[in-house]
Amino acid sequence: MSQALSTDVLIVGGGVAGLWLNARLRRQGFATLLLERASLGGGQSVKSQGIIHGGAKYALHGALTGASEAIADMPRRWREALAGNGEVDLAGVRLLSDAHYLWSPGSLAGNITSFFASKAVRGRVDQVKGEQLPSALQHPQFRGKVYRLAELVLDVPSLIKRLAELSADGLLAASSIEPLREHDELVGLVVDGREIRAQRIVLSAGQGNAQLLATLGLQQPAQQQRPLHMVLVKGPMLKPLYAHCLGAGPKPRVTVTTHPAGDGEWVWYLGGDLAEADGVARDEAAQIKAAQKEMADLLPWVDLTAAHWSTLRVERAEPAQSGLVRPDNAFLVDQGSLLVGWPTKLALAPDFADRVLAALDRDGIQPRSYPPLPPLPQPPLATAAWEDMR
Ligand code: FAD
């Protein structure tokens, strides 16, 4: 059996939630170890659009919801982290866009009115015109209104890489996890046959939380999954665009983000309503056709005939909610030494870490001293879906 280890906090799952938490705990002097069974960021995180929401999208519903409130402070916290003076040091992470835009292609007065009536976005939205428009929308044929939101868009692979660096020696590739119990109390995990004891264990394994809970003999908290069928478009004709395009409903008709592929070309990553229920029901060819129709309708001046198209199916994992609605905040519950949760948004990773820190503080958990960790098998970094496109 490999050498037994001990740590303050044992984190399971190396997506943005686990990695951000790990970085914050280490900064506060806690000993940590993070277990990852596949690749860092390879669950939902590197498949996300990288938008650091400030709540604007949810404010489209017209009412100020809990989500709008909780999320409103996230852009500031991420900006500070990116500038190297926040709660974790994200210096070097690539900022793809300093703003996300809201784009109303027609005369959707109703939506815009309820949007501006919302407290969550008041004072943080400016209309842009002419040369201030995102470059992909600067065309004589463009009609409609565009608003600049105080939200950021990040290159998530570079974020995951930076957070992994901040984990230093505290990462461990793990394929089999079993509970380690003493007198019926969970005192750690047995990881690939190695005993790892910890004061607290945090499950932040996204979709993997359900299976881990089952391994621990627990049914709660229940998890829900919501599928998406995203579309990728690649080609030298693309210009960067980061925008929610408004439709008739409360959700953006399409949300476009733009990501750099390793070969220097841009990739448009299309989500929003296009990727939700109807999109999920379509097969890949039909989904590409639907996306082509949307783009021809919204951006007829962009010639996409030579573009490469593909789709990506991905599940969002969250705590179960009635009616499969999106939860309002990062979510965390604890039962003894075990804490389990989902950030519910990449943007809410700081909120997830806040909740863990508050639980440690409440329980009087303090950093202890341990022998240095031996060299451990390392999990790889995930690559983004757009790197696989030809
Ligand atoms: P994940 O990133 O899924 O990480 C969980 C990790 O746990 C994985 O690496 C997995 O391999 C590991 N794991 C699982 N089981 C085990 C196990 N048994 N042992 C060890 N490790 C295990 N949010 C935003 O804020 N902005 C956006 O623009 C945005 N866009 C999105 C677009 C899409 C298409 C999707 C699907 C989501 C988007 N989200 C967005 C939501 C966001 O991506 C997620 O909320 C966030 O990434 C979840 O992070 P996580 O760390 O909880 O989970």
Boltz pocket constraint, residues with backbone or C-beta under 6 A from the ligand:
constraints:
  - pocket:
      binder: B
      contacts: [[A, 12], [A, 13], [A, 14], [A, 15], [A, 16], [A, 17], [A, 18], [A, 35], [A, 36], [A, 37], [A, 38], [A, 39], [A, 40], [A, 41], [A, 42], [A, 43], [A, 44], [A, 45], [A, 46], [A, 47], [A, 48], [A, 49], [A, 50], [A, 51], [A, 52], [A, 53], [A, 174], [A, 175], [A, 177], [A, 204], [A, 205], [A, 206], [A, 207], [A, 208], [A, 209], [A, 212], [A, 228], [A, 230], [A, 271], [A, 314], [A, 315], [A, 316], [A, 317], [A, 341], [A, 342], [A, 343], [A, 344], [A, 345], [A, 346], [A, 347], [A, 348]]
      max_distance: 6.0
